[in-house]
Amino acid sequence: MAEIATLARPYAEAVFRLADGAAALSAWSGTLRTLAQVVAHPDMQECLAKYDLTAGQLRELFLSLCPADLSPEAKNFIALLIENDRLTLLPEIHAQFDTLKNEREGVVDAQISTAFELDAAQLASLVADLEKRFKRKINPRVSVERELIGGVRVVVGDEVIDGSVRGKLNAMAAGLLAS
């Protein structure tokens, strides 16, 4: 995995500089998301693995699966990735680009796992509390994990806030075993 991140980094940084200079961070984030989805599609993965396509054929195939309003810069970027045999790096390039974008905008991603579905008011309240704690804008990604039994578990960067019933039971069990 580290090798993929290492290979993708210069591309993500180059696109970030281009997008930042043009004040188009959000637009490029959306473009990269779309490109990453196209390359990650199982049919595209099969084409890449099974068929010996020329760079021109691969470019035409890839562009035919992309939105028609793709910018000339994005098309050039795709051509560069194909030329360097790096097309499969697009999901990682997108992830790294979004990390750079979030850093620039003072935003941090938070993975919020809950035992039950949160309504809009509960999520807004939780996000407001997290923004106070981390002194940054929070980009929440919510998932429901029934095995938590109750409560929430929040991961922001390398910090974990485990307020789940499962987490508390595990902590109690560890405390009892240590005694």
Secondary structure, DSSP 4 states (H G I P E B T S, - for coil): -HHHHHHHHHHHHHHHHHHHHTT-HHHHHHHHHHHHHHHHSHHHHHHHHH----HHHHHHHHHHTS-TT--HHHHHHHHHHHHTT-GGGHHHHHHHHHHHHHHHHTEEEEEEEESSPPPHHHHHHHHHHHHHHHTSEEEEEEEE-GGG-SSEEEEETTEEEE-SHHHHHHHHHHHHHH-
